[in-house]
Amino acid sequence: MNQQPTNNFIYDTVYIGSGPVHILDACAETLKGKKVLIIEERDKPCGAWQTVRIDPIGDVELGCHIWSYNKKVYKFIAEALNVQLDKMTPQPIIINGNSKLSYDHKMAIGVFKVCANLIKKRDFKGLVKFITQHPAARFPIIPKHYLYPNRGSKEFEEKLVQLLATNKVPVQLNSKSISVEYTNNTWKISQENGTFLQTKNVQLTTHANLKNILVNQVKIPQVYHKTTFTHYHLIIKGKPAKPFSYIRIMKDPLIHRVSDISSQLSNLNTGLSVILVGVFAEKLNETLKPLDCIRAKLIELKLITEAQEIINYHSNSFSSQQMDASTREQLNRAIPSLRFTQTTDLIYGFHQHLARWKKEGLLRQDTK
Ligand SMILES: Cc1cc2nc3c(=O)[nH]c(=O)nc-3n(C[C@H](O)[C@H](O)[C@H](O)COP(=O)(O)OP(=O)(O)OC[C@H]3O[C@@H](n4cnc5c(N)ncnc54)[C@H](O)[C@@H]3O)c2cc1C
């Protein structure tokens, strides 16, 4: 391929992908006086936290979201992005057949399982590291209050875009990186459009999808798992039959989560509500009338009544490639200028950087 450099400029750091962690990190680096660039193949920034436009209701979050509990990260997001976080009302739950559990207790069960596994493997060093360092390592008796922006990821997206503008961080949209190659102390990033960029450091997350990563002509083997998140936005007349915020549903063949996102509507006085439903993409093809099945499940869960009309619906799919653990381990070890951030959980992704971001002045002047 005949590659043309975009210019002769050498960036300090190029971020591949514009998810929230990259946005905050790029702003922190800019505050230090570093020259950075974010590359994003989609036409909007913010990764999985971007919104989708649905007529006539406006921009709403594209999938059911929840923020894992972490007091420090909640406080940081509220202050650094000036977002008002509210207690989810009622608090999120998980439904498994006929049993119901608070979402926080479900997380605690996950933590017990990780600990039990480490003990079984006699990995006591790993156990101590997990318990002392991982933000998920909590054993709550009384479930904690989960917080979320009242206007959902719509507000989060708006504030992230504002932060990019305030800090004058350049973002190249509709621009896909296909390979990164390290030689002579510099990274060359090749773009799908035939151009390339040069940078001292490259920053990737779990969801950065590249054909080739080469360090001094040695290819780092990459393994990805493709995931497609498919969601249905159902517009109903009136309010849901009972209040709910976020419900994780186990052991259902079609639906895995449901959120009431009515507070995100631009006009709250329409008498309409929006129920957002996460469905298994692979099961959709086997389902003749997905909308009827989704409706039946919502009636079974008593979230809508038999009489309640779905006046409109919209479905969207968000695909991403996730690096597997072996690829991530190799990248972490490869070379210091190839920086890798684990981000499968948003709040824990933020947690990894919190101390550094605060030090670098990411909090608003009046809240420092
Ligand atoms: C529908 C959905 C719901 C989710 N719900 C939750 C939730 O409730 N709570 C939670 O904590 N996490 C959730 N997640 C997980 C989510 O992936 C993380 O929260 C977080 O967004 C990951 O950040 P990231 O930057 O790694 O990936 P993303 O947010 O996916 O962003 C990666 C970006 O990189 C871009 N990109 C990738 N490769 C390239 C390339 N080669 N060139 C240019 N651009 C590229 C992609 O287009 C994408 O915009 C959800 C994910 C999805 C898709």
The ligand as an SDF file (V2000), in Angstrom:
LIG
                    3D

 53 58  0  0  0  0  0  0  0  0999 V2000
  -24.1280   -1.8720   24.7650 C   0  0  0  0  0  0  0  0  0  0  0  0
  -23.0680   -1.9510   25.8230 C   0  0  0  0  0  0  0  0  0  0  0  0
  -23.4310   -1.9000   27.1620 C   0  0  0  0  0  0  0  0  0  0  0  0
  -22.4650   -1.9130   28.1340 C   0  0  0  0  0  0  0  0  0  0  0  0
  -22.8430   -1.7980   29.4300 N   0  0  0  0  0  0  0  0  0  0  0  0
  -21.9260   -1.6010   30.3780 C   0  0  0  0  0  0  0  0  0  0  0  0
  -22.3230   -1.2710   31.7090 C   0  0  0  0  0  0  0  0  0  0  0  0
  -23.5010   -1.2230   32.0120 O   0  0  0  0  0  0  0  0  0  0  0  0
  -21.3530   -1.0350   32.6150 N   0  0  0  0  0  0  0  0  0  0  0  0
  -20.0130   -1.1050   32.3100 C   0  0  0  0  0  0  0  0  0  0  0  0
  -19.1910   -0.8280   33.1890 O   0  0  0  0  0  0  0  0  0  0  0  0
  -19.6290   -1.4440   31.0840 N   0  0  0  0  0  0  0  0  0  0  0  0
  -20.5260   -1.6780   30.1020 C   0  0  0  0  0  0  0  0  0  0  0  0
  -20.1320   -1.9820   28.8390 N   0  0  0  0  0  0  0  0  0  0  0  0
  -18.7330   -2.2760   28.5960 C   0  0  0  0  0  0  0  0  0  0  0  0
  -17.9790   -1.1340   27.9650 C   0  0  0  0  0  0  0  0  0  0  0  0
  -17.2730   -1.7610   26.9670 O   0  0  0  0  0  0  0  0  0  0  0  0
  -17.0530   -0.4340   28.9570 C   0  0  0  0  0  0  0  0  0  0  0  0
  -17.8250    0.1780   29.9430 O   0  0  0  0  0  0  0  0  0  0  0  0
  -16.1950    0.6870   28.3360 C   0  0  0  0  0  0  0  0  0  0  0  0
  -16.9530    1.4890   27.4670 O   0  0  0  0  0  0  0  0  0  0  0  0
  -15.0180    0.1190   27.6080 C   0  0  0  0  0  0  0  0  0  0  0  0
  -14.2180    1.1810   27.1380 O   0  0  0  0  0  0  0  0  0  0  0  0
  -13.3160    0.9980   25.8730 P   0  0  0  0  0  0  0  0  0  0  0  0
  -12.7390    2.3190   25.5330 O   0  0  0  0  0  0  0  0  0  0  0  0
  -12.3910   -0.1460   26.0590 O   0  0  0  0  0  0  0  0  0  0  0  0
  -14.3150    0.4730   24.7650 O   0  0  0  0  0  0  0  0  0  0  0  0
  -15.5100    1.1670   24.0180 P   0  0  0  0  0  0  0  0  0  0  0  0
  -16.3050    2.0190   24.9210 O   0  0  0  0  0  0  0  0  0  0  0  0
  -16.1940    0.0690   23.2830 O   0  0  0  0  0  0  0  0  0  0  0  0
  -14.7650    2.1170   22.9800 O   0  0  0  0  0  0  0  0  0  0  0  0
  -13.8260    1.6090   22.0600 C   0  0  0  0  0  0  0  0  0  0  0  0
  -13.8430    2.5070   20.8560 C   0  0  0  0  0  0  0  0  0  0  0  0
  -12.6920    2.2060   20.0710 O   0  0  0  0  0  0  0  0  0  0  0  0
  -13.0470    2.2820   18.7110 C   0  0  0  0  0  0  0  0  0  0  0  0
  -12.0330    1.4730   17.9950 N   0  0  0  0  0  0  0  0  0  0  0  0
  -11.7150    0.1780   18.2110 C   0  0  0  0  0  0  0  0  0  0  0  0
  -10.7230   -0.2100   17.3640 N   0  0  0  0  0  0  0  0  0  0  0  0
  -10.4320    0.8820   16.6200 C   0  0  0  0  0  0  0  0  0  0  0  0
   -9.4850    1.1150   15.5760 C   0  0  0  0  0  0  0  0  0  0  0  0
   -8.6820    0.1440   15.1370 N   0  0  0  0  0  0  0  0  0  0  0  0
   -9.4430    2.3530   15.0090 N   0  0  0  0  0  0  0  0  0  0  0  0
  -10.2560    3.3510   15.4480 C   0  0  0  0  0  0  0  0  0  0  0  0
  -11.1740    3.1790   16.4280 N   0  0  0  0  0  0  0  0  0  0  0  0
  -11.2520    1.9600   17.0110 C   0  0  0  0  0  0  0  0  0  0  0  0
  -14.4640    1.7340   18.6680 C   0  0  0  0  0  0  0  0  0  0  0  0
  -15.1410    2.2180   17.5390 O   0  0  0  0  0  0  0  0  0  0  0  0
  -15.0560    2.2770   19.9770 C   0  0  0  0  0  0  0  0  0  0  0  0
  -15.7150    3.5080   19.7950 O   0  0  0  0  0  0  0  0  0  0  0  0
  -21.0890   -2.0200   27.8130 C   0  0  0  0  0  0  0  0  0  0  0  0
  -20.7250   -2.1410   26.4770 C   0  0  0  0  0  0  0  0  0  0  0  0
  -21.7020   -2.0870   25.4950 C   0  0  0  0  0  0  0  0  0  0  0  0
  -21.2590   -2.1840   24.0510 C   0  0  0  0  0  0  0  0  0  0  0  0
  1  2  1  0
  2  3  1  0
  2 52  2  0
  3  4  2  0
  4  5  1  0
  4 50  1  0
  5  6  2  0
  6  7  1  0
  6 13  1  0
  7  8  2  0
  7  9  1  0
  9 10  1  0
 10 11  2  0
 10 12  1  0
 12 13  2  0
 13 14  1  0
 14 15  1  0
 14 50  1  0
 15 16  1  0
 16 17  1  0
 16 18  1  0
 18 19  1  0
 18 20  1  0
 20 21  1  0
 20 22  1  0
 22 23  1  0
 23 24  1  0
 24 25  2  0
 24 26  1  0
 24 27  1  0
 27 28  1  0
 28 29  2  0
 28 30  1  0
 28 31  1  0
 31 32  1  0
 32 33  1  0
 33 34  1  0
 33 48  1  0
 34 35  1  0
 35 36  1  0
 35 46  1  0
 36 37  1  0
 36 45  1  0
 37 38  2  0
 38 39  1  0
 39 40  1  0
 39 45  2  0
 40 41  1  0
 40 42  2  0
 42 43  1  0
 43 44  2  0
 44 45  1  0
 46 47  1  0
 46 48  1  0
 48 49  1  0
 50 51  2  0
 51 52  1  0
 52 53  1  0
M  END
$$$$
